[in-house]
Amino acid sequence: MWQLHQFTLCPFSRKVRLLLNEKDVGYELVPEAPWERRDEFVDLNPDGQTPVMVESARGLVLIDSLAICEYFEETVERSAMLNGAAPQRAEIRRLVAWFDHHFYHDVTAPLLRERMEKRLVHRQPPDAKVLREAMKAAIGHLDYLDWLLDHRTWIGGAALSLADLAAAAHISIADYLGGIDWKGHEGTARWYRGFKSRRSVRPILAERMRGIEPPSHYEDPDF
């Protein structure tokens, strides 16, 4: 069976898990704390970052969330997440990159640094200014999502795609860390409520990072 090396609040691991769950691919979770740079994990991925997937029986090691998602898109036919004609797939990839780079840089990464890493690793208080800037940036990103969802059924187009999985992975982590203000973003909230009700999502939302509790609405699909 596949093993997925990850930690609970890694948005890139979460994106991979959502895709695997949608495709009904079995896997076993292996908890990692990348900041500890465990020798056995660094041997798998010298960069020391999650996610990493391992299939020992076949000697397979997959590194990087997009590479992992593309691998399963190519090898598992059901529930295609890079769907449609070539222009549509290009748009899906563009939006995945948007969340994995822009949203991560502006929102997810600073929230993780201030509310997880500082607390659990460095035993330091968060920087309130950095938190305010991340939450302000989140509003701008949600404005863009509202616009997309005014014109589309799903973020990437007419069907659920990897763009939705990437968006939900980052937004759910930011929401866990109290970085999302949902007021004034009914379009995105409506999409997210529907997404939170999916069978692929519910087990992930039930998990908790030790020492950090999410807001009361975090797991509720009717928030």
N, C-alpha and C positions, 0 to 999 in steps of 0.2 A: 504493500500500500504506500501511496505517497505520504511523505511527511512534510509539513509546512512549518518552517522556522519563522516565528513571528512574535510580536508582543501586542497586547490588547489594544493599545492606542496608536498603532502604526497604520496610517491611512492607506499606504501602499499594500500592506498585507491584507487589509480589510477589502480593498478592491479585488484582489485575487480571490479571497474567500467568497465574496459575493458571486463572482463568475463561476467558481467551482460549484457553489450551491445551486445556482441556476441550471447548471449542466448536470447536476447529480453526480459529480465526481467525488468519490470517497477520498478522505485524507485524514491524517492524524496531526494534531497540533503539537508542536514542540516549542515551549516558551523560551524566548531569548530576551536578554537585556543587552542590546547592542553596545551600550555605553561601557559594559564590563569587558568587552572584547574577549570572550571566552575562547581559549585556544582552538578547541574543536570546531567552533563556529567560524573563526577566522580562516581555518584551513579550508572550509567549504567556500567562503567568500572573503577574499583578502580585504575587500572594502569594508567588511564588518557590518553591513547594513541588511535589514530585513526588507522584503521577504526572500527566503531561499526555499526551493522545493527539491526534495531528494527522493528518488526511487532506487533504493539500494539494490534490489534484485536485478535491475538492468543497468546499474551504475550511472544513473542520470542525475545531474545536478543542474537546476534551472535557477538563474539569478536575474533580478530586476523584474518589477511587477509587470511592465508592458511586455517584456520578452516571455514571461510566464503566461500571461493572458493570450498572447498571440500563439504560443505553443498549443494551448488547449483549444483555441479556435481552429487550428489546423488539424487537430487530431481527434476532436470530439464533435460530431456533426450536429447533435441536438442543441437547441436553444442558441442559435447563432447570435453573438453579441457585436460582431462587426458585419452588419447586414446591409442589404441593398446593393445598388450598382456602385461603380467605382467612385463617382462624385459623393455619394452618400457615405461611403466608408471613409473617404478623405475627411469629410466634415466630422464624423465621429472621432477620428484620430485627432483632429484639431482640438476638439473640445476636451478629450482626455488629456492632451498636452496642456490645455488651459488650466485645468484643475491640478494636474500633477506639478506644474511649474508656478503659474501665477497665483492661484488660490493658496497653494502650499506655502509659497514664499511670503505672501501678504498676510495670511490668516493662520493656517494650520501650524506652521513651524513656530511662529512666535508664541502662540498659545501653548504648544507643547513645551517649549523652552521655559516659559514663565510659570506655568501651572503644573507641569509634571517634572521636568528635569531639575529645575531649581529646588523643588520641594523634596523629591525622592533621592536625588543624587547629591546635590550640593548643600541641602538643608538651608536654603536661602529664601527670603521672601520674594514674591514677584514684583516686577517693576510696573507700577500702575500706568505709567505713560505708555509703555509698550503694549499693555493690554488694551488701553483705549484706542490706540492706533490700529491694532488688529481687528477690534470690533467695528471700527469705522470702515476699515477696508472690506470687512465682510458685508456691510450694507451695500457697498458699491457692487460687489460680486452678485449679491442677491438681486439687485436692480437689473443686472444683465440677464440673470436667469428668468426673472419675471418677464422680460421682453421676449426671450426665446420661447417661453411657454405660452405667451400670448399668440404665437404663430405656429406652434407645434404641439402635438399630443405628448411627446416625450422630448427630452432635452436634445437628442441628436436627430429627431425626425418623427416619423409616424410610428415607429416601433421601439420598444425597450432595447437599449444598446449599452455598449461599454461606456458611453458618455454618461449615462445615468448611473452606472455603477461607480465610476470615478467621482462624480459629483456627490453621490450619497456617502461614499467613503469619507471624503474630506469634510462634508457638512456634518455628518454624524459625529466625527471626532471633535470638531469645533463646538458642536452643540453639547457634547459630553462635558467639555471644559468651560461651558458657560459663555461662549464667545459669539452666540447668534442671537440677535434681536429680531424676532419674527414679526413684530408689528409693521404693518405697511407692506408686507410681502405675501399677500394671500395666494398669488399664483404659485410661487415656489412652495409655500406651506401646503397647498392642496396636493401638489405633486409629491411632496415628501410624506404626507400622511398616507397616500396610496402606496408609496414605496415601502414604508415602515410596516405595512400589513402583509407583505409578501413572505411566503414560507422561507425563502432564502435569507431573509433579513432578521427574523425574530430571534433565532438563537444567538446571533452576534450582539444584538441590542441588550440581551439578558446578561451579558458578561460585564464584569467590573474590574477596573485596575485597582489593585490593592493600595489603600491609602488615599484614593481620590474618588469621591462620590459625584455622580452627575446630578443635574437639576431634576426636580420631581417629574417634569414633563418628558424627560429624555426618551423613555421607553414607550410612552403612551402614543398610539397611532392617532388618537383623537385630541392631540394637544391643541 
